[in-house]
Amino acid sequence: MVRLLQIEFIKLLNNRASKILISSYFVLLTSIALIAAIKFDIGPVKFHLADQGIFNFPYIWHFNTFMTALFKLFLAIVIVSMMANEYSNKTIKQNLIDGLSKKEFILSKFLTVISFSLISTVFVFVVSLILGLIYSDYNEISIIFSDLEFLLAFFVKLVGFFSFCLFLGIFVKRSAFALGFLILWAILEQIVFGLLGWKVMSWDAAKRIKDFFPLESMTNLIKEPFTRLSAVQNIGQQIGENMSFDYQVYWYEFLIVLLWTSLFIYLSYALLKKRDL
Amino acid sequence: MSTILTVNNLTKKFGYLTAVKNLSFSIEKGNVYGILGPNGSGKSTTLGIILNVVNRTSGDFSWFDGQTSTHDALKKVGAIIERPNFYPYMTAIQNLKLVCKIKEVSEDKIQEKLQLVGLWERRNSKFKTYSLGMKQRLAIASALLNDPEILILDEPTNGLDPQGIHQIREIIKKIANQGTTILLASHLLDEVEKVCSHVVILRKGEKLYSGPVDEMLASHGFFELRTSDMDKLKDILDKHASFGKINQENGTLTAYLKQEMNAEALNKLLFDEGMVLSHLVKRKESLEEQFLALTKNN
């Protein structure tokens, strides 16, 4: 297993483009700390975002995992191209001839996906912990380490998303087209949802089905955190809107994403096995 | 002698096209094999199948008497297929280190092999800056990293300039002299003739012959003869039981033997008949002539 990871890291870290993308990704992850610096100070109106409670434990786990997940597109580019380049350079053929089995090849890519997700999760954990310790109003250990399921959700979400990218890289074989396909797929999920709700069934039923779509199920793992902010809640109450949304992460939501992940990895393997190179 | 590769009734179909049809042959340790065949005769497909990159339609093959899985067996094989494929953004050293990791061998051999193919000075240049000849030489170095039991080369001199071709051939000869088993696919016959002891000949995916080079045609060779009275010479040979086909071309008579006869015996025979030769050579068909004879649409 270590050997497979080493193989993949030799390929990645000697490539300047992926090195730049990977490092900018981690810089962006850290940049979430910059939100703390958002401060308006215009005469009587004083607004400091860090004081609005977004860095309070345990809310910060929800907020930071939601925000940083937006940056996953950077790694998606790296993952799609690390797969598609094997085809365009025909190095996949050489790897197999040199004695890597098809199973090992897929496994080495999947292990890379796992490590990227794991490093990201640890990174977000550390950054959030530091930010929280500085700005949070509550600093009891029991509060700090509650709601940690958002970190697990973050990890599973990344693994699922990157596995989808991996599959697209193998399926389409060209990085640009694969990324285009990814965007197309995201739009397609919304169109199918729209058609279902509009023509076929009730909007409630359509919403329930939408939760099973691959990209939607990943989005669903970490729901938007904004309406949970007390400031937003207050405004909601003033205008008479009921803001009691459900922010929990449920076990079946994990299950759906994990099922998609195994399907994508299995399909990648099946595709590689079936194709003549 | 141990068997390195056995191929049994291998068949590959691409849709309606049959690229390889019921192919069987085996490769013994220590010999140098050539796979010969015109373009599109299934050479590369066959190599692709035994190297685990092309799926077979039916039949089977086994490496090293079937004791290991194909991908483990390939770690003991060195192979180059068509174009050299490496990571363009990595240097020669980085690429070879990666190959070492895949083949699970130590990295100590990198220097030795790069020196063998004359690329040690360029070891830190990126692969994409190499000329085609250099790329091909790097591929050979990479294939040799594990001191393979068998080296498989598919058209190794394709697309190279004369110097490049010469360099590659010298390297192949050097490796063959060290006793490494080699399987060389080519349509360049002189290339195969120079190094191979055994050949497998393919046409349209079918095997026409496999075995030692000199047993390819059941032939006893032929004589090239010249004398002042060619007509009389032809008469004598026509009547003789040992000779089959006789051709006259450019003042030289070519007489094919039906049974064994040495040059001395012929010389004596003709002298007894009162004929004096100005030119007498006994030859065997070159590989090219044998190949053309075999692949002729018969």
Interface residues (C-beta under 8 A of the other chain):
Chain A: R3 Q6 I7 I10 K11 N14 N15 R16 N89 K90 T91 K93 Q94 N95 L96 I97 D98 G99 L100 S101 K102 E104 K273 K274 D276 L277
Chain B: F14 G48 L51 N52 V53 V54 N55 S69 T70 H71 D72 A73 L74 K75 V77 A79 I81 R83 N85 F86 Y87 P88 Y89 M90 Q94 K97 L98 V99 K101 I102 K103 E104 S142
